[in-house]
Amino acid sequence: MDLSDAVLAPASNDASFRRYFRVQRGLESFIVMDAPPEKENTAPFVRVARHLQELQLNAPRVLAEEATQGFLLLSDLGDVQYLSLLQEQPARADELYLDAIDALVTLQFNGSKFVEKLPEYDEELLRFELSLFSDWLCRRHLDVQFTDTEQASWQTLCDVLIKNALEQPRVYVHRDYHSRNLMFSKSHNPGILDFQDAVAGPYTYDLVSLLKDCYISWPEDEIRKWAMYFYNARNGSEETSISEAEFLRHFELTGVQRELKAAGIFARLNRRDNKPEYMQDIPRTLNYILDVVPKYSELQFLGNLIRQQVLPQLSASMP
């Protein structure tokens, strides 16, 4: 494809080392991904893009690739991000979230044929993700050092969260399914981005990413309403039904695991990668945990840690 006469402009920011550019050629528009091979691997993106295309979900198509230099030419899903649309038109939240949940249900059920081709969301990965919170946010950023008793309580908590994840039905997990990675599309909504880290993992993980979003929050009753929409859609297709109480426990404890991971990643982006803008999203992320602490005795240590040490010291450290 000859793009020598095309106009190039930055398309989006990314928390990784990838960069995206929009290429305009007359009325045509494409996206170029620049993924430095020494830091990023384009092969998972290409593989998952093909899965999503076969599932007839709205994701970028790979039009050309130069893997040795880390370049991909992609179809363009437009520039209307779910996050900006939800902020500007919150009354459309129902419409947008139900579309996103419908796409998620399609991914989980129709994507089952690809699950064996994905990396496992196993205990090792889950434990590493939880360590991001204790290592990067608590120890490195806030200098919160666990006592031996606190360390034991932390390990017990991690065991609870990992068990919750591993006991759930195993499905195709996007792993970053939220308002910054969904694009509004007038047809076949939503457009789905940033899917290269897909894994085989717990069925509530992407739902938590979507509804307990680190970048925008909604009232608890709205979150529950949308969660139950997903639950009913799944149970309509499942041979073995999961009780509502079991589903809510899966959903809420998976949320705790993801929120701890996200808070740790935001601290790492700040300290390692010089991207401080994500620090402002940590309080929202941790407050999701505090919302569910009263329901679970297993979370009391974590609730006290966040309320008494992490949030006060985080507030004091913010410019």
C-alpha positions as CSV (number, residue, x, y, z in Angstrom):
1,M,0.0,0.0,0.0
2,D,1.5,3.3,-1.1
3,L,1.1,6.0,1.6
4,S,3.9,8.3,0.4
5,D,1.5,11.2,0.0
6,A,-0.4,10.6,3.2
7,V,-0.6,13.0,6.2
8,L,0.7,11.7,9.5
9,A,-0.5,12.9,13.0
10,P,-0.4,11.5,16.5
11,A,-3.5,9.5,17.3
12,S,-3.3,8.6,21.0
13,N,-1.2,8.3,24.1
14,D,-0.5,4.9,25.6
15,A,0.7,3.7,28.9
16,S,3.1,1.3,27.2
17,F,6.1,2.0,24.9
18,R,3.8,1.9,21.8
19,R,2.9,5.0,19.8
20,Y,0.0,5.4,17.4
21,F,-0.3,7.7,14.4
22,R,-3.3,8.5,12.2
23,V,-2.5,8.4,8.5
24,Q,-4.9,10.4,6.2
25,R,-4.8,9.8,2.5
26,G,-7.7,11.7,0.9
27,L,-10.9,10.3,2.4
28,E,-9.1,7.2,3.7
29,S,-7.8,7.0,7.3
30,F,-5.5,4.4,8.8
31,I,-3.6,3.9,12.1
32,V,0.1,3.1,12.3
33,M,1.4,1.4,15.4
34,D,5.0,2.0,16.3
35,A,6.1,-0.7,18.8
36,P,9.9,-0.7,19.4
37,P,10.9,-4.4,19.0
38,E,13.3,-4.3,21.9
39,K,10.4,-3.2,24.2
40,E,7.2,-4.5,22.6
41,N,6.2,-7.7,20.7
42,T,3.6,-7.2,18.0
43,A,2.8,-10.9,17.5
44,P,0.2,-11.2,20.3
45,F,-1.6,-8.1,18.9
46,V,-1.8,-9.6,15.4
47,R,-2.9,-13.0,16.8
48,V,-5.7,-11.5,18.9
49,A,-6.8,-9.1,16.2
50,R,-7.4,-12.1,13.9
51,H,-9.4,-13.8,16.7
52,L,-11.6,-10.8,17.1
53,Q,-12.1,-10.4,13.4
54,E,-13.2,-14.0,13.2
55,L,-15.6,-13.4,16.1
56,Q,-17.1,-10.5,14.1
57,L,-16.2,-8.0,16.9
58,N,-15.3,-4.5,15.9
59,A,-11.5,-4.4,16.3
60,P,-8.7,-3.0,14.1
61,R,-7.8,-5.2,11.2
62,V,-4.1,-5.7,10.5
63,L,-3.6,-4.4,6.9
64,A,0.2,-4.7,6.8
65,E,3.0,-5.5,9.2
66,E,6.8,-5.1,9.5
67,A,7.4,-7.1,12.6
68,T,11.2,-6.7,12.6
69,Q,10.9,-3.0,12.9
70,G,7.7,-3.0,15.1
71,F,5.3,-1.4,12.6
72,L,1.7,-2.3,12.0
73,L,-0.8,-0.6,9.6
74,L,-4.3,-0.9,11.0
75,S,-7.8,0.0,10.1
76,D,-9.0,3.1,11.9
77,L,-11.9,2.9,14.4
78,G,-12.3,6.6,14.7
79,D,-11.4,9.1,17.5
80,V,-14.5,9.0,19.7
81,Q,-13.4,7.3,22.9
82,Y,-15.9,5.9,25.3
83,L,-14.3,7.9,28.1
84,S,-14.8,11.3,26.4
85,L,-18.3,10.4,25.3
86,L,-19.3,9.3,28.7
87,Q,-17.9,12.4,30.3
88,E,-19.7,14.7,27.8
89,Q,-23.0,12.8,27.6
90,P,-23.4,10.7,30.8
91,A,-27.1,10.2,29.9
92,R,-25.9,7.7,27.2
93,A,-24.2,5.5,29.8
94,D,-26.9,2.8,29.6
95,E,-26.7,2.5,25.8
96,L,-22.9,2.4,25.8
97,Y,-22.4,0.0,28.6
98,L,-25.0,-2.5,27.4
99,D,-23.3,-2.5,24.0
100,A,-20.0,-3.1,25.6
101,I,-21.4,-5.9,27.8
102,D,-23.0,-7.6,24.7
103,A,-19.7,-7.5,23.0
104,L,-18.1,-9.0,26.1
105,V,-20.6,-11.9,26.2
106,T,-19.8,-12.6,22.5
107,L,-16.1,-12.6,23.3
108,Q,-16.6,-15.1,26.1
109,F,-18.9,-17.5,24.5
110,N,-17.9,-17.4,20.8
111,G,-14.3,-16.9,21.8
112,S,-14.1,-20.2,23.7
113,K,-12.6,-21.9,20.6
114,F,-9.5,-19.7,20.9
115,V,-9.0,-20.0,24.7
116,E,-6.5,-22.8,24.5
117,K,-4.3,-20.6,22.3
118,L,-4.0,-17.9,24.9
119,P,-1.5,-17.6,27.8
120,E,-2.9,-18.7,31.1
121,Y,-4.0,-16.1,33.8
122,D,-2.4,-18.5,36.3
123,E,-1.3,-18.2,39.9
124,E,2.1,-16.9,39.1
125,L,0.8,-14.0,37.0
126,L,-1.9,-13.2,39.5
127,R,0.6,-13.2,42.4
128,F,3.0,-11.0,40.4
129,E,0.2,-8.5,39.6
130,L,-0.7,-8.2,43.3
131,S,3.0,-7.6,44.1
132,L,2.8,-4.4,42.0
133,F,0.7,-2.8,44.7
134,S,2.9,-3.8,47.7
135,D,6.2,-3.2,45.9
136,W,5.6,-0.1,43.7
137,L,2.9,1.8,45.5
138,C,3.4,0.9,49.2
139,R,7.2,0.3,49.4
140,R,8.8,2.4,46.6
141,H,6.4,5.3,46.4
142,L,5.0,5.7,49.9
143,D,7.7,4.0,51.9
144,V,5.1,1.9,53.7
145,Q,7.1,-1.1,55.0
146,F,5.1,-4.1,56.2
147,T,5.8,-5.6,59.6
148,D,6.1,-9.4,59.8
149,T,2.5,-9.5,60.9
150,E,1.3,-7.3,58.1
151,Q,3.3,-9.3,55.6
152,A,1.6,-12.4,56.7
153,S,-1.8,-10.7,56.5
154,W,-1.0,-9.5,53.0
155,Q,0.0,-13.0,51.9
156,T,-3.3,-14.4,53.3
157,L,-5.2,-11.8,51.4
158,C,-3.4,-12.6,48.2
159,D,-4.2,-16.3,48.6
160,V,-7.9,-15.4,49.0
161,L,-7.9,-13.2,45.8
162,I,-6.0,-15.8,43.8
163,K,-8.3,-18.6,44.8
164,N,-11.3,-16.5,43.8
165,A,-9.8,-15.9,40.4
166,L,-8.8,-19.5,39.7
167,E,-12.1,-21.1,40.8
168,Q,-14.1,-19.1,38.2
169,P,-15.1,-20.3,34.7
170,R,-12.2,-19.8,32.4
171,V,-12.9,-17.6,29.3
172,Y,-11.3,-15.3,26.7
173,V,-10.1,-12.3,28.7
174,H,-9.3,-9.0,27.0
175,R,-7.5,-7.9,30.2
176,D,-7.9,-4.1,29.7
177,Y,-11.5,-3.7,28.8
178,H,-12.4,-0.1,29.9
179,S,-13.4,3.3,28.7
180,R,-10.0,4.3,27.2
181,N,-9.8,1.1,25.1
182,L,-13.4,1.2,23.7
183,M,-14.3,3.5,20.8
184,F,-17.8,4.6,20.0
185,S,-18.9,3.4,16.6
186,K,-22.2,4.3,14.9
187,S,-22.5,0.7,13.7
188,H,-21.2,-2.4,15.4
189,N,-20.5,-0.5,18.7
190,P,-18.0,-0.6,20.4
191,G,-14.7,-0.6,18.7
192,I,-12.2,-2.6,20.8
193,L,-8.5,-1.6,21.2
194,D,-5.5,-2.6,23.2
195,F,-6.2,-6.3,23.4
196,Q,-2.7,-7.7,22.9
197,D,-2.4,-8.9,26.5
198,A,-5.4,-11.3,26.2
199,V,-5.3,-14.4,28.4
200,A,-7.5,-17.3,29.4
201,G,-8.8,-16.3,32.8
202,P,-11.8,-15.5,35.1
203,Y,-15.1,-14.7,33.6
204,T,-15.7,-11.5,35.8
205,Y,-12.3,-9.9,35.0
206,D,-13.3,-7.9,32.0
207,L,-16.6,-6.9,33.5
208,V,-14.8,-5.5,36.5
209,S,-12.4,-3.6,34.2
210,L,-15.5,-2.1,32.4
211,L,-17.7,-1.3,35.4
212,K,-15.2,-0.4,38.0
213,D,-13.2,1.8,35.6
214,C,-10.0,3.5,36.9
215,Y,-10.8,6.6,34.8
216,I,-14.5,7.2,35.4
217,S,-16.9,6.0,38.2
218,W,-20.6,5.4,38.5
219,P,-23.0,5.0,41.4
220,E,-23.1,1.6,43.0
221,D,-26.6,0.8,42.0
222,E,-25.8,1.5,38.3
223,I,-22.7,-0.8,38.5
224,R,-24.9,-3.5,40.1
225,K,-27.6,-3.1,37.4
226,W,-25.1,-3.5,34.6
227,A,-23.4,-6.4,36.4
228,M,-26.7,-8.2,36.6
229,Y,-27.4,-7.6,32.9
230,F,-24.1,-9.5,32.2
231,Y,-25.0,-12.2,34.8
232,N,-28.4,-12.8,33.2
233,A,-27.0,-12.8,29.7
234,R,-24.4,-15.4,30.8
235,N,-26.9,-17.6,32.7
236,G,-29.1,-17.6,29.7
237,S,-26.3,-19.4,27.8
238,E,-24.6,-21.4,30.6
239,E,-25.4,-25.1,31.0
240,T,-24.3,-24.9,34.7
241,S,-25.8,-21.9,36.4
242,I,-23.8,-19.8,38.9
243,S,-25.9,-18.4,41.7
244,E,-26.3,-14.6,42.0
245,A,-24.5,-14.6,45.4
246,E,-21.5,-16.6,43.9
247,F,-21.4,-14.3,40.9
248,L,-21.3,-11.1,43.1
249,R,-18.5,-12.6,45.2
250,H,-16.5,-13.4,42.1
251,F,-17.1,-10.0,40.7
252,E,-16.3,-8.0,43.8
253,L,-13.1,-10.0,44.8
254,T,-11.9,-10.0,41.2
255,G,-12.4,-6.2,41.4
256,V,-10.1,-6.0,44.4
257,Q,-7.4,-8.0,42.6
258,R,-7.6,-5.8,39.5
259,E,-7.7,-2.5,41.5
260,L,-4.6,-3.4,43.5
261,K,-2.8,-4.3,40.3
262,A,-3.9,-1.0,38.6
263,A,-2.8,1.1,41.6
264,G,0.6,-0.6,41.5
265,I,0.9,-0.1,37.8
266,F,0.1,3.6,38.1
267,A,2.8,4.0,40.7
268,R,5.3,2.1,38.5
269,L,4.4,4.3,35.5
270,N,5.2,7.4,37.7
271,R,8.4,6.2,39.2
272,R,9.9,4.0,36.5
273,D,8.5,5.5,33.3
274,N,8.1,9.2,34.2
275,K,4.4,9.2,33.6
276,P,3.0,10.9,36.7
277,E,-0.4,11.7,35.1
278,Y,-1.8,8.3,36.2
279,M,-1.2,9.0,39.9
280,Q,-4.5,11.1,40.0
281,D,-6.5,7.9,39.2
282,I,-5.2,5.9,42.3
283,P,-7.7,7.3,44.8
284,R,-10.7,6.4,42.6
285,T,-9.2,2.9,42.1
286,L,-8.6,2.2,45.8
287,N,-12.0,3.6,46.8
288,Y,-13.7,0.8,44.8
289,I,-12.0,-1.6,47.3
290,L,-13.2,0.4,50.3
291,D,-16.7,0.2,49.0
292,V,-16.7,-3.6,49.3
293,V,-14.5,-4.1,52.4
294,P,-17.6,-4.1,54.8
295,K,-18.9,-7.2,53.0
296,Y,-15.9,-9.4,53.4
297,S,-14.0,-10.2,56.7
298,E,-11.1,-11.3,54.5
299,L,-10.6,-7.7,53.4
300,Q,-10.4,-6.0,56.8
301,F,-6.6,-5.9,56.8
302,L,-6.6,-4.3,53.3
303,G,-9.3,-1.8,54.2
304,N,-7.3,-0.6,57.3
305,L,-4.1,-0.4,55.3
306,I,-5.7,1.7,52.5
307,R,-7.7,3.9,54.9
308,Q,-5.0,4.5,57.5
309,Q,-1.8,4.5,55.6
310,V,-2.0,4.4,51.8
311,L,-4.6,7.1,51.0
312,P,-3.3,9.6,53.7
313,Q,0.3,9.2,52.6
314,L,-0.7,9.3,48.9
315,S,-2.6,12.6,49.5
316,A,0.4,14.1,51.3
317,S,2.8,13.1,48.4
318,M,0.7,14.6,45.7
319,P,1.8,18.0,44.3
